[in-house]
Amino acid sequence: MMVIQTLLIVFFLFALVKVIGRWRAGDLTKMGLIWWSLFWVAAAVVVLLPNSTAYFAKLVGIGRGADLVVYLSLAAIFFIIFRLMIRIESLNKDITKLTRKVALQDDKDSV
């Protein structure tokens, strides 16, 4: 096993422990626990069996496994950014509504 593989596996185990800790603390839903656990386990499998990505890359018509990983990672990152932007906009609207409601209540109380 190469040094980078060992380092990545240690990192993935650390990340998995953090995911479980966040779930136990109530910061993560059960679905989030499952999703992130599967993600870190899949990442470990790819690190331990790097040729597995080449097999899937050939199935979808991409030359190298590393290219497939990069393409999928970029697509996932942009999707996550999109979802986060939507959630932030929703929170901003909720904060604006709440601020207006509190301001109107304070105005009524002072009259």
N, C-alpha and C positions, 0 to 999 in steps of 0.2 A: 504494500500500500504506500502511495506517495504521501509526502508531508502535507500537501494541500488537501488531499482527501481526508486525512486524519483531522486537520484543523476544521474543515467544513463539517465533518460528522460531529465533532465536539460542539461546534456552534449550533448545529441543528438540534442536538440534544438539549443544549441550553435554551434555545428558543422554544422547544416543546415543553420543557419544565416551566418556562415563563407563561406559556399559553394555559397550562393546567392551573398554575397559580392564579392567573387572572380569572379563570372560570370559577375556581373555589372562592375567590373574593367577591364574585358576583358581577364583575366587570365585563364578562363575556357570556353570551347565551350558549345553550347547548349546541345549537347549529354552528355557532362561531367556533366552539371547541372542536367539533367534528371537522369543519372546513380547514382550520389552521393545522390541526393534527395530521390530516391527510396531506396537506401541502408540505409540511416538514418531513413527513415520512417519504413522500414521493421525491423530494429534493435529495434525501439521503440515498434513495435507490438509484437515482440518476448519477450521483457522485460515486457510488460503489460499483455501478454497472454502466459506465459511460457509453458503451456500444448500444445500449437500449434506445437511446435517442436516435441513433442512426437508423435503426429498424423503423421507428415511427416516422422519421423524416422521409424515408424512401416510400412509405405507404402513402404519404400525402404529396409526393413529388418534389421534395426539397433535397438538395444535394447532401448536406451535412447535418448531423444531429445538433451540433452547436448552433447552426442557423435556425433550426426549428425552435430551440430553447429561446433564442433571442427574439424571434418573431412572436412567440406566444407570450413571452414576458412583457414585451412592449405593448401588445394588445391588452394584456391584463392590467398593466400599470395605467394606461390611458382610460380603461373602463373604470378602474378604481378612482382615478382623479375625477372623472365625470360624476360618479356616484357621490363623491365627497362634495363636489361643487353644488350638486342638487341639495344635499343635506344641509350645507352651510346656508344656502339661500332660504331654505325652509326655516331654519333656526333664526335667521335674520328677520324674516317676516313675523315669526312668533314673538320675538323680542320687541319688535316695533309695535305689534298689537298690545302686548302686555304693558309696554311703557306708556302707550296712549291711554289704556284703561286705568293705570295707576295715576297718571297725570290728571285725568278727568275726575277720579275719586278724590284726589287731593284738592282739586279746585272746588268741588262740591262741599268738602269738609271745611274749607276756609271761608265759605260764604255764609 
